[in-house]
Amino acid sequence: MADASLVKEAESLGVDVDKRWSNDTLRMKINDAKVKDSADSVASQRDGDGPVDTSEAKIIPNIGQPRAQSSEEMRQDAIDQGGGASQAGPYPRDPNEAHKDAVAASERQKDAPEFNTEDLSGNSVNGEGKIDTVTVRLLYDWWDGSGVRHPLNSEVEMAINDARNLVDQRKAERTDSF
């Protein structure tokens, strides 16, 4: 039988409590709910025009594990939905035109600015002996060197080399303004 105060706290965080849960399970569910709430409040990023609301970022199926939608994909979804694209059927417009547009988009497609790492300097230590850091938004769950889990869609400050590696692997995107 679980402690009544733990049950009350879990319900206040929006956890559906099962009466068979032990106190340890309840504490784990409460901690997960708090981590999710803090990750949701931290998850924001910037693009060239200002902040982008990542609260509606979709979780996209991917080979291996699901990932968060990047800001470039969110911008493209907003353009597609606001641009009058009909979602009435599987073929909202002429397939030949859609194919031509897809070919043109793939030819001109370049990495979005949040995936470019060319402007990050190769020096990981600044003149004062302090490690330079940068903030990135995670597109996947990530565990740091200490074994601490950082959930997807959260912003994490890390060393430039780690950030560059994650951005190059498309597991994170940059949050600084370009």
DAWOCOR-V705520 format. One record per backbone hydrogen bond with DSSP energy under -1.0 kcal/mol. NH is the residue of the N-H (numbers start at 1). CO is the residue of the C=O. Records with the same first field share a line. If there is no record, write none. Layout:
BEGIN
NH=CO, CO
END
This chain:
BEGIN
7=3
8=4
9=5
10=6
11=7
12=8
13=9
14=11
15=10
21=18
26=22
27=23
28=24
29=25
30=26
31=27
32=28
33=29
34=30
35=31
36=32
37=33
38=34
39=35
40=36
41=37
42=38
43=39
44=42
47=50
52=45
57=54
60=67
67=60
68=139
69=58
74=70
75=71
76=72
77=73
78=74
79=75
80=76
81=77
82=78
83=79
85=80
98=94
99=95
100=96
101=97
102=98
103=99
104=100
105=101
106=102
107=103
108=104
115=112
116=113
120=117
126=130
129=126
132=124
134=158
136=156
137=173
138=154
139=171
142=150
144=148
147=144
150=142
153=138
154=151
156=136
158=134
160=132
163=159
164=160
165=161
166=162
167=163
168=164
169=165
170=167
171=166
173=137
174=114
175=135
END
